[in-house]
Structures are given as structure tokens and as C-alpha cells.
């Protein structure tokens, strides 16, 4: 292993990380822009035949379809990623995401083609979900499998930091187009971010073509350890770790979609304008980027599992304050609520995922195991979040039940992290603390 890593000096390592971050940011933008649009516009454009409340839920239903498709994407691309390589699959998923996102911006409205409009929207969203389901695990492995053990936590968090970059790009692009007159925004303005994303994909594809295959996969090939059906091996030999990965992801993704999608849609009921909510989202995304880098550094310092265990408890304890701030109904406090959720709480569970999930599965089935854990958890926890949160607020008239929901998910994630296998840094931290304890006594 050491001889293999010598081939990848620091400049090459950072080039790989740049490619991983750029690709995940682009795909994050494509995937998250849909969530922003579903909160702001899709109900009016594609479900104009429904009353506003039902249209919002229907719009969130199409949003959920993308997350429900992600496990299938993880299964398909994880299979081939474990058999023929990480790099090839990452190129395929990037192209698929770019095409489906660009076409979403071209789908005619319900007023133009009737029920075919939401049907086409759902089909393209499903393609987005397939692409993202395959992309995410591969981008993580691109960084983690090139990184030395002590840096896996930090470097693995870098492609995950592409998510807030994508969220920030989405919020900025929609903040710009929402300045148009309402009629122009609904007619064509919302389409511009989707169509323009094709240019980002071209750039991301060019960057990724310059990177090498990961050394871990090269070793798997050289030793003829390639699994014939990786996902079957995961289910047969590592099902407990897969279930723990899924549970952990549910705990992490719940707070993310409550803050980045649900609160944006619920904002008008609290008296906020589109510009208020999008400004809060932009600042929250910027805080999330900083929080991801800080949490990634902590993962490489005291361990990914340790940080994640603490993060789930922090979510359960602090989400009440986040919801209370949002209900104060002033833009400043909404911004503070979203910034705390995305910039402080969410990174404590999100940043550790790369190093922690990679440690659960051997290299020959890692793409499949990691992708299935991430994407099944995201589908269960993330796809239903805006719908459940909307139903809860409709029934109870406030955000307290949403806080209970998010807090319970956070505790579930913390428990699963506690039961998962530790990373090398977690083991080293435990040994150091035990040694210090013995010396003190």
C-alpha cells in the first residue's frame, strides 16, 4: 500500500481532491437547485390545477422521487465502480446529471401540455436521482482512497463540502432570477439556472479526465480480488454495517432538508419574502462550507466516529432553538436559524461520513456498500422530510413537531455512529485517552 501511495505526491493528491470537489459541487448544484425550485415555483408551473397547499405537497413529491431513485443509482454505479473502476463511473454520472438537469429547464408548463408536464418532470428527476446516487459514493472514494490514513477525515470531507458549494450556487442563481417580475420568473426565469448548469458539467468533465484511478482499486485489480456481485457480498457479509450506515444517514439528512428545503417553502407562512429566504439560504450555505472544513479537520484530529456521535446529540439538543428562532418571524433570526442548522449542526454528522463509511467496507465492495448506505438513508430520511414537515405544520400550526422529528433522527444517527466500526484516527484517539488516563492514575 505504501509503495502505491508514493506514486501520488501532494500536488497529484490535491488535484484529485479538486476534481472530487468540483464534480460534487456541480452535481450538488444540479440536484439541490431542483429542491429550491420545488419550494418556490414548481407548484405553480407544473401543478396549476391544484390548490396551493396540495400543489406544494405534489411539488415536494417530485422532489422526493429523485431521492428515492438514488439507491438504485448507488446499486448500479456501485456495482460497476467496484468492478471496472471509480473514475469511469464518475464521468458517466456527471454527464447523466448534466443532461437531465438541462432538460428540466426545458420542460413545458402544465398550461402548455397538461399532465405530460409533471410526468416529464418526474422522469427527469428520476434520472437526476440515479446519477447522484452513483456520483456521491464515487466522489468520496476518489478523495478517501488517495488520502493517507491521518488525512482521510479531512480530505474525505472535501467532496462532501461540494454540497454546500452547490447549495450556495443554487441560492445565488435563484436570488438573481427571482428579481425578475413574477410573470417572467414563472414563465422562463426559473429555467435559466437549470439550462446554464450544462456549462458547469462540461468544465467538471474536463477536470475529471485528468485524474488517475484510486490506488485502493488498483490494488484490488492487481490481486484479482474484484467481487463478481459486490452488492450481494455487502448484503450477505456486511448487512449490519449497512443498516448502521443507513440509520446514520437518516439522522444527518433530516436536518439538512428541513433547513434547506422545508423552511424555504414554509417561509411565506412566517411572513418572509422569496428574497428573505434565499438570502438566509445563501448565508447558511456559506456557513456550511466553513463548518464542513472545520468538522473535517476535527475528523482527522480526534476521529470521524467521535465527531459523528457528538453531532447527533448536538442536533437533538439544539434543534429546538433553531425552530424557535425561525418562528420569531424576522429575516435576521431566520438567517441565524438556517446558519446554525447548516453551518454548525449538520457538518458534525455530514463531514465524518466519508471516512466513517469507507471504514465499514473492504475496498473490493466499498463503492457498493458506501453508496447503498448513503443513498438508502438519503431516500428514507431525505425524500420524505419536506412532506412530513409540511404535514406536521399543517396539523399543529407550529414548528415544534418538526423539532421533535429532527431531534429523534439526530439521536438515531448518533446511536448508529456509536455502533459502527471506528476509523484509524478514532482508534488512535481512544488509545491516547486510555494512556493518559492510566498515567493520571
N, C-alpha and C positions, 0 to 999 in steps of 0.2 A: 504493500500500500504506500509506504513512504517513497519508494522509488517512482511509483506512478505520480505522486503529488509533486515531485521535483520538476516534472515537466510543466507544471503550471505555476510560474512565478507570479509575484504580486500584480504586475501590470495585466497579465492574462486573467488573473482571478478577478480583478476589478472590472475588466472588460466583460467578463461573463456576468457579473452582478449588474452591470449597466444594462446589458441585454435583457436580463431577467426582469429588472425593474421597469424598463421601457415597455416591454411586451405586456407585463401585468398591468401597468398603468393604462395602456391603450385598451386592453380588454376590460379593465375595470371601468373606464370611462364609457365604453360601449354598453356594458351590462347595467351600470348604475344610472346612466342617462335615461334608460327606459323607466327606472323607478321614479326618477324626478318627473318625467313626462306623464307617467301614470297618475301621479299625485296632482299634477297641475292641469293637464289638458286632455288626456285620453278619454275620460268620461264624457266630455263634451263633444269630442270629434267622432269617436267610434261607438258610443252608446247613447246617442242623442235621443233615442226613442224611450229611454228610461228616465225615471225621476232622479234628481241629483244624488240622493243618498245611495240608491241602488246602482246608479252609474259608477259611483266611486268604488263600490264593492266589486262590481264587474271589472272595472279597470284594474283593481288590485288582483283580481282573479287571473287576468292575463299576465300580470307581473309574476304571480306565483307559478304559473306554468313554466317559466324559464328556470326557476329554482328546482321544480320537480323533474325537469329534464336533465339537470346537472349530474345526478348519479349515473344515468345511462351514459352520458359523456365520459364520466370518470371510468366506467366499466370498459367502454370501447377503447378509448385512447390510453387508458392504463394498461390494458392488455397488450397493445402494440408497443407502447412505451417500454414495457418490460421485456418485450421480445426483439424489437428492432432498433430501439434507442429513443432517448428523450428528445434529442434535437429535432428529428424528423417530425414527431408528433406536434411539437411546439409550432413549427412552421405551418402545419395543416390547420391547427386550431385557430391561429391568428388570421389566416385567410378566410376561414369559415365565419369567424366573428365579424370581420370587416364587411363581408358581402351581406350577411343577414342584417347588420346594423344599418348599412347604407340603404338597403331595400325597405327597411321600416320607415325611413324618411320619405319614401315614395308611395306608400300605401294610400289609396284614395280614401276619403272620409265615408262615413255611413250615409251621408246625404247624397253621395255620388253613386255608390254601388250597393248600398243596403247591407245585408248581413254578410256579404263577402268581405267587407272591410274588417270586422273583428276576427273573422276566420283567418284571413291572411296575416293579420297582426299576431294572432296566437301561433300560427305556423312558423313565422319568422322568429318569434320569441323562443319557441322550442329549439330552433337551430342555434340561437344565441346560448341557450342553456347547455346544449350539447357541447358547443365549442368551449364555453367557460369551464364546464366540468372536466374537460380534458386538459385545458390550459393550466389551471391553477396548480395542480399537483406537479406538473412538469416544470413550471417556473420555480417552484420551491426547490425541487430536486436539483435543478440547474445550479442554484447557489449552494445548497447544503452539501451536495456530493463533491463539489470542488473545494469546499472550505476545510481547513484543518479543524480538529475537534474543538479547540478552545474558541474558535470564531463561528461555529455553526449557528449559535443562538443569534448573534448579531447579523451575520451575512444572510442567514435564512430569513430574518425579519425584513430584509431589504425588498425582496419581491412582494412581500405582504404589504410593505409601505406603498407599493404601487396602487393599492386600493384607495387610500386617501388622496393620492395624486389624481386618480381617475375621478373620484368624487369631487375634488376641487375643480377639475376641468369641467365637469358636468355642471356644477353650480355656477361657475363663471359664465359658461356658454348660455345657460338658460337665463341668468341675470341680464345678459345682454339682449337676448331676443324678447324677453318679457317687457322691455322698454318700448316695443312696438305697440301701436294701437291694438286693442283687444281683438278686433276683427282680423287684422293682419297676422297677429300671433297665432290665432286659431286656424287661419287659412293656410299659412305657409311658414311663419316664423319658427314654430317649434320643430320644423323639419330640418332646418339648417344644421344643428349640431350632429344629427344622425348622418346626413349626407357628407358633411365635412370630415367625419371620422375616417372615411376611406383613405384620406391623405395620411393620417397618422399610421394607419395599418401598413401602408407602403413603406414608410420610414422604419417602422418596427421590424418588418420582414427583412429589410436590408441589413439592419443591425444584427439580427439573429443568425444570418447566414455566415457571419464571421466567427462564430463561437465553436469550440470543439465539443465532442461528446464528453459526458462526465466520466471521470476516472473510475468511479464505482461500477458503472455499467460496462466499461471496457474490461475490467477485471472479471465480471460475470461472464462475458463472452469468451475471454481467454481461457477460463476454467470450465467452459461448457456447462455452466450452471443455469442457463436460461430455462425458465419454467415454461411448460407446454401450455397450461391454462392458469395463469397467475391468480386470477380472481378466485378460482376453485381452491387453490392452495391457501389463500387468505381465509376463506370461509371454513376450510377443513381444519387448519392448523393454528389459526390466529384469530378465531372468531371473538374471543373475549376482548382482545385488544381492539378489534374493530368496533365492537359495541361501545367500549370506553371512549374511543375516538369520536364516535357519533354523538354520544352524550355530551362530551366536552364541547363539540362544535355547536350543539344546540344552545348551550349556555353562553357561548360567545356571540353567536349570530343574532340572538334575540334582541339584545340591547342595541346592536348596530342598526337593524332595520326599524326599530322603534324610533331611534333618533334621526335616521337619515331619510326615512320614507314616511312613516306614520305621522310624526309631528309636523312634517311639511304639509301633509294633506289636512291635518286637524287644525293647522294654524288659523284659517279663516274663522273657525268657530270660536277661537280665542280672541278674535279681533285683529289678527295680523294680516298684512297685505302680502302679495307674492314677493315683493322686494324685501320685506322684513324677514320672511322665512328663508329666502335664498341667501340673503346676507348672513344670516345666522349659520346656514349650512356651509357657506364658504369659509367663515372663520372657524367653524367646527372642524372642517376638513384640514385646514392648515394646522390646527392644534393636534389633530390626529396624526399628521405626518411627524411632528416633533415628538409626540408621545410614542409612536412606533419606534423611532430611533432610540429613544431613551429606554424603552422596555426591552428592545433587542439587545442593547448594551448590558442591561441587568441580566438577561438570559445567559449571556456569555460570561457573566461575573459570578452569579450565585445559582444559576440553573433555571432552565425553562419550566420544569415541573414545579419548582418552588414558586416562581413568579405566577404561574397559572393558578395554583391553589389559592394564593392570596388574592388574585384578581377576581375569582368567582365570589369570594366572601365580600370583597370591596363593592362589587356590583350590588349584591343583596342588601348591603348596609346603606349605600349611597343613593340608590335609585329613587328613594322617597324624596330626597332633596331635589333631585333633577326634575321630577314631575311637579313638585311644589313650585319650583322656580318658573316652569312653563306656565303654570296656572295663575301667576301674578299678572299675566297679560300685558307685559311691556316688552318691546323689542330687545332691550338690554338683557333682561332676565331670560328671555328665550335663547338668545345667543349664549349666555352663560350656561344654561341647561344643556344645550347641544354640545358646547365646547367641553364641558365636564364629561358628558357621556362618551363622546368620540375621542377626546384628547387625553383623558385620564383613565377612565374605567375600561373602555373597550380594548385599548392596546395591551393591558395587563393579561388579557386572555388570548388576544389575537397574535401578538408578536411571538409568543412561545410556540405557536403551532408548528412552524417549520421544523425546528429542532426536535420538538417533543414527538410529533407524529412520525418523523423519519426514524426515530429511535425505536419505534414499535415493530418495525418490519424489516426483514433482511433485504439486501439490495436486489435480489432476483425477483421479488414480488413487491418491492417498495412503491413503485408508481401506482400499482393497482390498489394496494392496501391503503396508502395515504389518500389517494383520490376518492376511494369509496367512503372512507371515514369522513373526509371533508364534505363531500357532496351529498351524501345521505343525510348527514347532520344539518347541512345548509337547507336541504329540501324540507326536512321535518321542522326545523326551528325557524328558518327564514321565510320560506314560502307562505306560511300561514300567518306570520306576525302582523302585517298590516290589516289583514281581515279580522283576526281575533281582537286586536287592539281597537279597531273601529267598532266592532260589535259590543265590546265591553263598555266603551264610552257612550255608545248609543243607549245601552241599557241602564247604566248607572249615572250617566251625566257628568262624570269627572274622571280624572286620570289615576285615581287611587288603585282601582283594579288592575290597571296596566302596570303599575309599580309592583304589585304582588306577583303578577305574571313574569315580569322581567327578573325580579329578585329570586323567585323559585328556580328559574332557568339558570341563573348565576350560581346558585348553590349546587345544582346538578352538575354543572361544569367543573366546579371546584372539587367535588367528590370524585368525579371521573379522573381528573388530573392526579389526584392523590393515589388512585389505584393503578395508574399507568406506569410503564417502565421508566425509570429515570434516565436522563441523558448523562453523558460522561461528566459534565460540569456539575450536575446535581449530585452525583456520587462523590466527586471531589469535595464539594461543599459540605456534604454530610460527614465525610471523613475528617475534614478540617475542624468542624464544630465539635465532633466527638473527641478529637485530640485536645482541643482547647479546654473542653470540659474536664477531661482526665487530668490535665496539667493544673487546672484551677483547684481541683480537689486534692 
